[in-house]
Amino acid sequence: MEDLSLETVEKFTIEITQAGMDIIDREGISLTFSPLEALMLLDILKHEEQNLRKMADEASPLPMQIHFEPS
C-alpha cells in the first residue's frame, strides 16, 4: 500500500512580542514588524486571501481539497 502521509517542515516561526511581530526562519534570520507594520501585512493578506487560497488549491498534491470557513 502506498504511504500517503505528508511530512511537515517548519519553515519559519511567527512570534507576537511586546514590540510587534517577528518572523524567524530555520537559520535564525528574522524580520521584525512594528504593530502598525504587522497590521498592514495582515490587511494585505486579507485582501489577497481569495487569490492565495486559489493558488494553494491548484498547487495541492492532495486528491481532495480542504476549505476552512470562519465561524
PyMOL Python script that loads the backbone (N, CA, C, O; Angstrom):
from pymol import cmd

cmd.read_pdbstr("""\
ATOM      1  N   MET A   1       0.852  -1.186   0.000  1.00  0.00           N
ATOM      2  CA  MET A   1       0.000   0.000   0.000  1.00  0.00           C
ATOM      3  C   MET A   1       0.889   1.239   0.000  1.00  0.00           C
ATOM      4  O   MET A   1       1.914   1.266   0.682  1.00  0.00           O
ATOM      5  N   GLU A   2       0.514   2.243  -0.745  1.00  0.00           N
ATOM      6  CA  GLU A   2       1.283   3.483  -0.871  1.00  0.00           C
ATOM      7  C   GLU A   2       1.148   4.339   0.381  1.00  0.00           C
ATOM      8  O   GLU A   2       0.049   4.512   0.909  1.00  0.00           O
ATOM      9  N   ASP A   3       2.281   4.878   0.854  1.00  0.00           N
ATOM     10  CA  ASP A   3       2.279   5.752   2.036  1.00  0.00           C
ATOM     11  C   ASP A   3       1.910   7.160   1.588  1.00  0.00           C
ATOM     12  O   ASP A   3       2.668   7.801   0.861  1.00  0.00           O
ATOM     13  N   LEU A   4       0.740   7.647   2.022  1.00  0.00           N
ATOM     14  CA  LEU A   4       0.263   8.969   1.622  1.00  0.00           C
ATOM     15  C   LEU A   4       0.472  10.022   2.699  1.00  0.00           C
ATOM     16  O   LEU A   4      -0.060  11.127   2.592  1.00  0.00           O
ATOM     17  N   SER A   5       1.249   9.695   3.747  1.00  0.00           N
ATOM     18  CA  SER A   5       1.477  10.678   4.809  1.00  0.00           C
ATOM     19  C   SER A   5       2.322  11.822   4.270  1.00  0.00           C
ATOM     20  O   SER A   5       3.209  11.629   3.439  1.00  0.00           O
ATOM     21  N   LEU A   6       2.029  12.989   4.751  1.00  0.00           N
ATOM     22  CA  LEU A   6       2.750  14.192   4.331  1.00  0.00           C
ATOM     23  C   LEU A   6       3.657  14.634   5.455  1.00  0.00           C
ATOM     24  O   LEU A   6       3.221  14.749   6.600  1.00  0.00           O
ATOM     25  N   GLU A   7       4.909  14.881   5.139  1.00  0.00           N
ATOM     26  CA  GLU A   7       5.849  15.368   6.136  1.00  0.00           C
ATOM     27  C   GLU A   7       5.756  16.888   6.188  1.00  0.00           C
ATOM     28  O   GLU A   7       5.817  17.559   5.157  1.00  0.00           O
ATOM     29  N   THR A   8       5.611  17.416   7.383  1.00  0.00           N
ATOM     30  CA  THR A   8       5.588  18.863   7.519  1.00  0.00           C
ATOM     31  C   THR A   8       6.967  19.346   7.931  1.00  0.00           C
ATOM     32  O   THR A   8       7.639  18.728   8.757  1.00  0.00           O
ATOM     33  N   VAL A   9       7.366  20.435   7.356  1.00  0.00           N
ATOM     34  CA  VAL A   9       8.660  21.030   7.651  1.00  0.00           C
ATOM     35  C   VAL A   9       8.416  22.459   8.104  1.00  0.00           C
ATOM     36  O   VAL A   9       7.794  23.252   7.398  1.00  0.00           O
ATOM     37  N   GLU A  10       8.912  22.772   9.281  1.00  0.00           N
ATOM     38  CA  GLU A  10       8.760  24.136   9.790  1.00  0.00           C
ATOM     39  C   GLU A  10       9.711  25.046   9.028  1.00  0.00           C
ATOM     40  O   GLU A  10      10.929  24.892   9.118  1.00  0.00           O
ATOM     41  N   LYS A  11       9.160  25.987   8.283  1.00  0.00           N
ATOM     42  CA  LYS A  11       9.976  26.913   7.504  1.00  0.00           C
ATOM     43  C   LYS A  11      10.264  28.189   8.274  1.00  0.00           C
ATOM     44  O   LYS A  11      11.311  28.813   8.099  1.00  0.00           O
ATOM     45  N   PHE A  12       9.322  28.571   9.132  1.00  0.00           N
ATOM     46  CA  PHE A  12       9.517  29.795   9.908  1.00  0.00           C
ATOM     47  C   PHE A  12       8.608  29.767  11.122  1.00  0.00           C
ATOM     48  O   PHE A  12       7.678  28.966  11.210  1.00  0.00           O
ATOM     49  N   THR A  13       8.899  30.658  12.051  1.00  0.00           N
ATOM     50  CA  THR A  13       8.107  30.820  13.264  1.00  0.00           C
ATOM     51  C   THR A  13       7.650  32.269  13.334  1.00  0.00           C
ATOM     52  O   THR A  13       8.416  33.182  13.026  1.00  0.00           O
ATOM     53  N   ILE A  14       6.414  32.476  13.735  1.00  0.00           N
ATOM     54  CA  ILE A  14       5.887  33.823  13.933  1.00  0.00           C
ATOM     55  C   ILE A  14       5.699  34.024  15.423  1.00  0.00           C
ATOM     56  O   ILE A  14       5.026  33.236  16.089  1.00  0.00           O
ATOM     57  N   GLU A  15       6.300  35.085  15.939  1.00  0.00           N
ATOM     58  CA  GLU A  15       6.182  35.402  17.359  1.00  0.00           C
ATOM     59  C   GLU A  15       5.580  36.795  17.515  1.00  0.00           C
ATOM     60  O   GLU A  15       6.038  37.755  16.895  1.00  0.00           O
ATOM     61  N   ILE A  16       4.553  36.891  18.347  1.00  0.00           N
ATOM     62  CA  ILE A  16       3.980  38.185  18.695  1.00  0.00           C
ATOM     63  C   ILE A  16       4.655  38.625  19.988  1.00  0.00           C
ATOM     64  O   ILE A  16       4.641  37.900  20.983  1.00  0.00           O
ATOM     65  N   THR A  17       5.243  39.809  19.969  1.00  0.00           N
ATOM     66  CA  THR A  17       6.013  40.306  21.106  1.00  0.00           C
ATOM     67  C   THR A  17       5.439  41.640  21.579  1.00  0.00           C
ATOM     68  O   THR A  17       4.510  42.177  20.977  1.00  0.00           O
ATOM     69  N   GLN A  18       6.002  42.163  22.660  1.00  0.00           N
ATOM     70  CA  GLN A  18       5.599  43.485  23.149  1.00  0.00           C
ATOM     71  C   GLN A  18       5.920  44.568  22.118  1.00  0.00           C
ATOM     72  O   GLN A  18       5.263  45.608  22.083  1.00  0.00           O
ATOM     73  N   ALA A  19       6.931  44.323  21.278  1.00  0.00           N
ATOM     74  CA  ALA A  19       7.352  45.316  20.286  1.00  0.00           C
ATOM     75  C   ALA A  19       6.649  45.155  18.944  1.00  0.00           C
ATOM     76  O   ALA A  19       6.798  46.007  18.068  1.00  0.00           O
ATOM     77  N   GLY A  20       5.879  44.067  18.765  1.00  0.00           N
ATOM     78  CA  GLY A  20       5.205  43.853  17.487  1.00  0.00           C
ATOM     79  C   GLY A  20       5.202  42.393  17.095  1.00  0.00           C
ATOM     80  O   GLY A  20       4.648  41.559  17.811  1.00  0.00           O
ATOM     81  N   MET A  21       5.821  42.070  15.955  1.00  0.00           N
ATOM     82  CA  MET A  21       5.817  40.705  15.442  1.00  0.00           C
ATOM     83  C   MET A  21       7.168  40.381  14.822  1.00  0.00           C
ATOM     84  O   MET A  21       7.757  41.208  14.127  1.00  0.00           O
ATOM     85  N   ASP A  22       7.657  39.165  15.082  1.00  0.00           N
ATOM     86  CA  ASP A  22       8.896  38.672  14.482  1.00  0.00           C
ATOM     87  C   ASP A  22       8.575  37.432  13.664  1.00  0.00           C
ATOM     88  O   ASP A  22       7.812  36.574  14.106  1.00  0.00           O
ATOM     89  N   ILE A  23       9.156  37.334  12.471  1.00  0.00           N
ATOM     90  CA  ILE A  23       9.092  36.128  11.652  1.00  0.00           C
ATOM     91  C   ILE A  23      10.532  35.631  11.552  1.00  0.00           C
ATOM     92  O   ILE A  23      11.408  36.342  11.058  1.00  0.00           O
ATOM     93  N   ILE A  24      10.774  34.401  12.027  1.00  0.00           N
ATOM     94  CA  ILE A  24      12.126  33.863  12.131  1.00  0.00           C
ATOM     95  C   ILE A  24      12.209  32.575  11.316  1.00  0.00           C
ATOM     96  O   ILE A  24      11.386  31.677  11.496  1.00  0.00           O
ATOM     97  N   ASP A  25      13.202  32.475  10.414  1.00  0.00           N
ATOM     98  CA  ASP A  25      13.348  31.257   9.619  1.00  0.00           C
ATOM     99  C   ASP A  25      14.208  30.227  10.347  1.00  0.00           C
ATOM    100  O   ASP A  25      14.700  30.489  11.444  1.00  0.00           O
ATOM    101  N   ARG A  26      14.389  29.057   9.738  1.00  0.00           N
ATOM    102  CA  ARG A  26      15.137  27.953  10.363  1.00  0.00           C
ATOM    103  C   ARG A  26      16.571  28.320  10.697  1.00  0.00           C
ATOM    104  O   ARG A  26      17.136  27.789  11.652  1.00  0.00           O
ATOM    105  N   GLU A  27      17.169  29.219   9.927  1.00  0.00           N
ATOM    106  CA  GLU A  27      18.548  29.615  10.163  1.00  0.00           C
ATOM    107  C   GLU A  27      18.677  30.734  11.186  1.00  0.00           C
ATOM    108  O   GLU A  27      19.787  31.155  11.514  1.00  0.00           O
ATOM    109  N   GLY A  28      17.551  31.213  11.688  1.00  0.00           N
ATOM    110  CA  GLY A  28      17.577  32.277  12.689  1.00  0.00           C
ATOM    111  C   GLY A  28      17.498  33.679  12.114  1.00  0.00           C
ATOM    112  O   GLY A  28      17.550  34.658  12.859  1.00  0.00           O
ATOM    113  N   ILE A  29      17.376  33.790  10.812  1.00  0.00           N
ATOM    114  CA  ILE A  29      17.220  35.100  10.184  1.00  0.00           C
ATOM    115  C   ILE A  29      15.804  35.582  10.463  1.00  0.00           C
ATOM    116  O   ILE A  29      14.843  34.828  10.308  1.00  0.00           O
ATOM    117  N   SER A  30      15.676  36.851  10.878  1.00  0.00           N
ATOM    118  CA  SER A  30      14.349  37.319  11.271  1.00  0.00           C
ATOM    119  C   SER A  30      13.965  38.624  10.602  1.00  0.00           C
ATOM    120  O   SER A  30      14.807  39.427  10.200  1.00  0.00           O
ATOM    121  N   LEU A  31      12.674  38.797  10.502  1.00  0.00           N
ATOM    122  CA  LEU A  31      12.069  40.061  10.088  1.00  0.00           C
ATOM    123  C   LEU A  31      11.273  40.542  11.294  1.00  0.00           C
ATOM    124  O   LEU A  31      10.524  39.772  11.895  1.00  0.00           O
ATOM    125  N   THR A  32      11.432  41.794  11.642  1.00  0.00           N
ATOM    126  CA  THR A  32      10.718  42.369  12.771  1.00  0.00           C
ATOM    127  C   THR A  32       9.778  43.445  12.262  1.00  0.00           C
ATOM    128  O   THR A  32      10.171  44.327  11.497  1.00  0.00           O
ATOM    129  N   PHE A  33       8.520  43.356  12.703  1.00  0.00           N
ATOM    130  CA  PHE A  33       7.498  44.307  12.292  1.00  0.00           C
ATOM    131  C   PHE A  33       6.978  45.042  13.516  1.00  0.00           C
ATOM    132  O   PHE A  33       6.729  44.431  14.555  1.00  0.00           O
ATOM    133  N   SER A  34       6.817  46.341  13.394  1.00  0.00           N
ATOM    134  CA  SER A  34       6.143  47.109  14.445  1.00  0.00           C
ATOM    135  C   SER A  34       4.667  46.690  14.426  1.00  0.00           C
ATOM    136  O   SER A  34       4.228  46.060  13.464  1.00  0.00           O
ATOM    137  N   PRO A  35       3.898  47.024  15.460  1.00  0.00           N
ATOM    138  CA  PRO A  35       2.469  46.685  15.431  1.00  0.00           C
ATOM    139  C   PRO A  35       1.760  47.250  14.193  1.00  0.00           C
ATOM    140  O   PRO A  35       0.923  46.568  13.603  1.00  0.00           O
ATOM    141  N   LEU A  36       2.079  48.471  13.800  1.00  0.00           N
ATOM    142  CA  LEU A  36       1.446  49.069  12.620  1.00  0.00           C
ATOM    143  C   LEU A  36       1.831  48.301  11.357  1.00  0.00           C
ATOM    144  O   LEU A  36       0.974  48.022  10.519  1.00  0.00           O
ATOM    145  N   GLU A  37       3.101  47.959  11.215  1.00  0.00           N
ATOM    146  CA  GLU A  37       3.546  47.194  10.042  1.00  0.00           C
ATOM    147  C   GLU A  37       2.885  45.821  10.003  1.00  0.00           C
ATOM    148  O   GLU A  37       2.493  45.355   8.933  1.00  0.00           O
ATOM    149  N   ALA A  38       2.757  45.166  11.160  1.00  0.00           N
ATOM    150  CA  ALA A  38       2.113  43.853  11.223  1.00  0.00           C
ATOM    151  C   ALA A  38       0.648  43.948  10.803  1.00  0.00           C
ATOM    152  O   ALA A  38       0.146  43.077  10.094  1.00  0.00           O
ATOM    153  N   LEU A  39      -0.036  45.003  11.239  1.00  0.00           N
ATOM    154  CA  LEU A  39      -1.433  45.197  10.837  1.00  0.00           C
ATOM    155  C   LEU A  39      -1.552  45.483   9.342  1.00  0.00           C
ATOM    156  O   LEU A  39      -2.507  45.046   8.699  1.00  0.00           O
ATOM    157  N   MET A  40      -0.592  46.209   8.793  1.00  0.00           N
ATOM    158  CA  MET A  40      -0.598  46.466   7.350  1.00  0.00           C
ATOM    159  C   MET A  40      -0.423  45.151   6.588  1.00  0.00           C
ATOM    160  O   MET A  40      -1.104  44.918   5.590  1.00  0.00           O
ATOM    161  N   LEU A  41       0.488  44.288   7.057  1.00  0.00           N
ATOM    162  CA  LEU A  41       0.691  42.987   6.432  1.00  0.00           C
ATOM    163  C   LEU A  41      -0.575  42.144   6.525  1.00  0.00           C
ATOM    164  O   LEU A  41      -0.962  41.498   5.550  1.00  0.00           O
ATOM    165  N   LEU A  42      -1.219  42.144   7.680  1.00  0.00           N
ATOM    166  CA  LEU A  42      -2.466  41.413   7.862  1.00  0.00           C
ATOM    167  C   LEU A  42      -3.527  41.901   6.879  1.00  0.00           C
ATOM    168  O   LEU A  42      -4.239  41.093   6.283  1.00  0.00           O
ATOM    169  N   ASP A  43      -3.636  43.207   6.709  1.00  0.00           N
ATOM    170  CA  ASP A  43      -4.608  43.779   5.778  1.00  0.00           C
ATOM    171  C   ASP A  43      -4.325  43.323   4.345  1.00  0.00           C
ATOM    172  O   ASP A  43      -5.248  42.981   3.605  1.00  0.00           O
ATOM    173  N   ILE A  44      -3.060  43.320   3.960  1.00  0.00           N
ATOM    174  CA  ILE A  44      -2.681  42.864   2.608  1.00  0.00           C
ATOM    175  C   ILE A  44      -3.056  41.401   2.426  1.00  0.00           C
ATOM    176  O   ILE A  44      -3.619  41.024   1.398  1.00  0.00           O
ATOM    177  N   LEU A  45      -2.743  40.565   3.435  1.00  0.00           N
ATOM    178  CA  LEU A  45      -3.054  39.140   3.332  1.00  0.00           C
ATOM    179  C   LEU A  45      -4.561  38.896   3.265  1.00  0.00           C
ATOM    180  O   LEU A  45      -5.014  38.039   2.506  1.00  0.00           O
ATOM    181  N   LYS A  46      -5.333  39.633   4.045  1.00  0.00           N
ATOM    182  CA  LYS A  46      -6.794  39.503   3.988  1.00  0.00           C
ATOM    183  C   LYS A  46      -7.307  39.878   2.607  1.00  0.00           C
ATOM    184  O   LYS A  46      -8.198  39.221   2.069  1.00  0.00           O
ATOM    185  N   HIS A  47      -6.747  40.932   2.038  1.00  0.00           N
ATOM    186  CA  HIS A  47      -7.167  41.403   0.720  1.00  0.00           C
ATOM    187  C   HIS A  47      -6.842  40.363  -0.356  1.00  0.00           C
ATOM    188  O   HIS A  47      -7.589  40.220  -1.324  1.00  0.00           O
ATOM    189  N   GLU A  48      -5.747  39.648  -0.193  1.00  0.00           N
ATOM    190  CA  GLU A  48      -5.301  38.673  -1.185  1.00  0.00           C
ATOM    191  C   GLU A  48      -5.729  37.243  -0.852  1.00  0.00           C
ATOM    192  O   GLU A  48      -5.324  36.307  -1.543  1.00  0.00           O
ATOM    193  N   GLU A  49      -6.542  37.057   0.193  1.00  0.00           N
ATOM    194  CA  GLU A  49      -6.885  35.706   0.657  1.00  0.00           C
ATOM    195  C   GLU A  49      -7.480  34.831  -0.437  1.00  0.00           C
ATOM    196  O   GLU A  49      -7.070  33.679  -0.576  1.00  0.00           O
ATOM    197  N   GLN A  50      -8.421  35.327  -1.208  1.00  0.00           N
ATOM    198  CA  GLN A  50      -9.032  34.510  -2.269  1.00  0.00           C
ATOM    199  C   GLN A  50      -7.999  34.046  -3.281  1.00  0.00           C
ATOM    200  O   GLN A  50      -7.997  32.879  -3.675  1.00  0.00           O
ATOM    201  N   ASN A  51      -7.116  34.950  -3.708  1.00  0.00           N
ATOM    202  CA  ASN A  51      -6.079  34.574  -4.676  1.00  0.00           C
ATOM    203  C   ASN A  51      -5.122  33.548  -4.075  1.00  0.00           C
ATOM    204  O   ASN A  51      -4.734  32.594  -4.749  1.00  0.00           O
ATOM    205  N   LEU A  52      -4.741  33.737  -2.820  1.00  0.00           N
ATOM    206  CA  LEU A  52      -3.826  32.804  -2.166  1.00  0.00           C
ATOM    207  C   LEU A  52      -4.462  31.426  -2.002  1.00  0.00           C
ATOM    208  O   LEU A  52      -3.796  30.411  -2.209  1.00  0.00           O
ATOM    209  N   ARG A  53      -5.747  31.377  -1.630  1.00  0.00           N
ATOM    210  CA  ARG A  53      -6.452  30.089  -1.493  1.00  0.00           C
ATOM    211  C   ARG A  53      -6.536  29.379  -2.836  1.00  0.00           C
ATOM    212  O   ARG A  53      -6.342  28.165  -2.912  1.00  0.00           O
ATOM    213  N   LYS A  54      -6.822  30.124  -3.890  1.00  0.00           N
ATOM    214  CA  LYS A  54      -6.912  29.533  -5.225  1.00  0.00           C
ATOM    215  C   LYS A  54      -5.563  28.949  -5.639  1.00  0.00           C
ATOM    216  O   LYS A  54      -5.507  27.832  -6.153  1.00  0.00           O
ATOM    217  N   MET A  55      -4.474  29.693  -5.420  1.00  0.00           N
ATOM    218  CA  MET A  55      -3.145  29.191  -5.768  1.00  0.00           C
ATOM    219  C   MET A  55      -2.783  27.960  -4.943  1.00  0.00           C
ATOM    220  O   MET A  55      -2.196  27.012  -5.465  1.00  0.00           O
ATOM    221  N   ALA A  56      -3.132  27.969  -3.653  1.00  0.00           N
ATOM    222  CA  ALA A  56      -2.841  26.829  -2.789  1.00  0.00           C
ATOM    223  C   ALA A  56      -3.636  25.604  -3.239  1.00  0.00           C
ATOM    224  O   ALA A  56      -3.090  24.502  -3.282  1.00  0.00           O
ATOM    225  N   ASP A  57      -4.899  25.776  -3.570  1.00  0.00           N
ATOM    226  CA  ASP A  57      -5.722  24.665  -4.045  1.00  0.00           C
ATOM    227  C   ASP A  57      -5.153  24.079  -5.327  1.00  0.00           C
ATOM    228  O   ASP A  57      -5.097  22.859  -5.478  1.00  0.00           O
ATOM    229  N   GLU A  58      -4.733  24.925  -6.242  1.00  0.00           N
ATOM    230  CA  GLU A  58      -4.186  24.463  -7.521  1.00  0.00           C
ATOM    231  C   GLU A  58      -2.858  23.736  -7.336  1.00  0.00           C
ATOM    232  O   GLU A  58      -2.535  22.829  -8.104  1.00  0.00           O
ATOM    233  N   ALA A  59      -2.088  24.127  -6.322  1.00  0.00           N
ATOM    234  CA  ALA A  59      -0.772  23.521  -6.089  1.00  0.00           C
ATOM    235  C   ALA A  59      -0.839  22.289  -5.195  1.00  0.00           C
ATOM    236  O   ALA A  59       0.160  21.587  -5.041  1.00  0.00           O
ATOM    237  N   SER A  60      -1.989  22.018  -4.610  1.00  0.00           N
ATOM    238  CA  SER A  60      -2.123  20.929  -3.647  1.00  0.00           C
ATOM    239  C   SER A  60      -1.925  19.575  -4.318  1.00  0.00           C
ATOM    240  O   SER A  60      -2.523  19.311  -5.360  1.00  0.00           O
ATOM    241  N   PRO A  61      -1.082  18.704  -3.725  1.00  0.00           N
ATOM    242  CA  PRO A  61      -0.905  17.354  -4.263  1.00  0.00           C
ATOM    243  C   PRO A  61      -2.013  16.404  -3.806  1.00  0.00           C
ATOM    244  O   PRO A  61      -2.076  15.263  -4.263  1.00  0.00           O
ATOM    245  N   LEU A  62      -2.880  16.863  -2.915  1.00  0.00           N
ATOM    246  CA  LEU A  62      -3.936  16.009  -2.385  1.00  0.00           C
ATOM    247  C   LEU A  62      -5.068  15.842  -3.402  1.00  0.00           C
ATOM    248  O   LEU A  62      -5.389  16.786  -4.124  1.00  0.00           O
ATOM    249  N   PRO A  63      -5.672  14.660  -3.465  1.00  0.00           N
ATOM    250  CA  PRO A  63      -6.777  14.452  -4.401  1.00  0.00           C
ATOM    251  C   PRO A  63      -8.057  15.145  -3.948  1.00  0.00           C
ATOM    252  O   PRO A  63      -9.016  15.234  -4.715  1.00  0.00           O
ATOM    253  N   MET A  64      -8.081  15.638  -2.709  1.00  0.00           N
ATOM    254  CA  MET A  64      -9.244  16.355  -2.211  1.00  0.00           C
ATOM    255  C   MET A  64      -8.798  17.722  -1.713  1.00  0.00           C
ATOM    256  O   MET A  64      -7.623  17.930  -1.409  1.00  0.00           O
ATOM    257  N   GLN A  65      -9.728  18.633  -1.634  1.00  0.00           N
ATOM    258  CA  GLN A  65      -9.427  19.978  -1.169  1.00  0.00           C
ATOM    259  C   GLN A  65     -10.038  20.184   0.205  1.00  0.00           C
ATOM    260  O   GLN A  65     -11.140  19.706   0.471  1.00  0.00           O
ATOM    261  N   ILE A  66      -9.340  20.884   1.074  1.00  0.00           N
ATOM    262  CA  ILE A  66      -9.833  21.202   2.406  1.00  0.00           C
ATOM    263  C   ILE A  66     -10.062  22.697   2.470  1.00  0.00           C
ATOM    264  O   ILE A  66      -9.164  23.486   2.175  1.00  0.00           O
ATOM    265  N   HIS A  67     -11.263  23.082   2.854  1.00  0.00           N
ATOM    266  CA  HIS A  67     -11.590  24.510   2.942  1.00  0.00           C
ATOM    267  C   HIS A  67     -12.000  24.822   4.372  1.00  0.00           C
ATOM    268  O   HIS A  67     -12.717  24.050   5.009  1.00  0.00           O
ATOM    269  N   PHE A  68     -11.544  25.946   4.862  1.00  0.00           N
ATOM    270  CA  PHE A  68     -11.887  26.406   6.202  1.00  0.00           C
ATOM    271  C   PHE A  68     -12.839  27.579   6.085  1.00  0.00           C
ATOM    272  O   PHE A  68     -12.593  28.520   5.330  1.00  0.00           O
ATOM    273  N   GLU A  69     -13.910  27.518   6.827  1.00  0.00           N
ATOM    274  CA  GLU A  69     -14.893  28.598   6.854  1.00  0.00           C
ATOM    275  C   GLU A  69     -14.788  29.283   8.202  1.00  0.00           C
ATOM    276  O   GLU A  69     -14.801  28.611   9.234  1.00  0.00           O
ATOM    277  N   PRO A  70     -14.686  30.601   8.219  1.00  0.00           N
ATOM    278  CA  PRO A  70     -14.649  31.308   9.503  1.00  0.00           C
ATOM    279  C   PRO A  70     -15.940  31.082  10.274  1.00  0.00           C
ATOM    280  O   PRO A  70     -17.025  31.017   9.696  1.00  0.00           O
ATOM    281  N   SER A  71     -15.803  30.966  11.578  1.00  0.00           N
ATOM    282  CA  SER A  71     -17.007  30.716  12.389  1.00  0.00           C
ATOM    283  C   SER A  71     -17.596  32.009  12.890  1.00  0.00           C
ATOM    284  O   SER A  71     -18.610  31.996  13.587  1.00  0.00           O
TER     285      SER A  71
END
""", "prot")
cmd.dss("prot")
cmd.show_as("cartoon", "prot")
cmd.util.cbc("prot")
cmd.orient("prot")
